[in-house]
């Protein structure tokens, strides 16, 4: 399973969308040629955290989460995505 983390602005350009104030800490997760999720940094309760979520159907809960680092967010995303692909 190969997942690519691509900046949102870059993915928008690839898909032919106009760039609209994309944050540098906003990524699309691409599997094959389809966007399967997103990972981005946001302020939660005064601290910056990394939020991840799946954009695949069906993706039963939990299909999102929050992590302290981008590495932890990527690992959690990959784990949950693999579970969804196996039908769990």
Order of alpha helices (4+ residues) and beta strands (2+ residues): beta-alpha-beta-beta-beta-beta-alpha
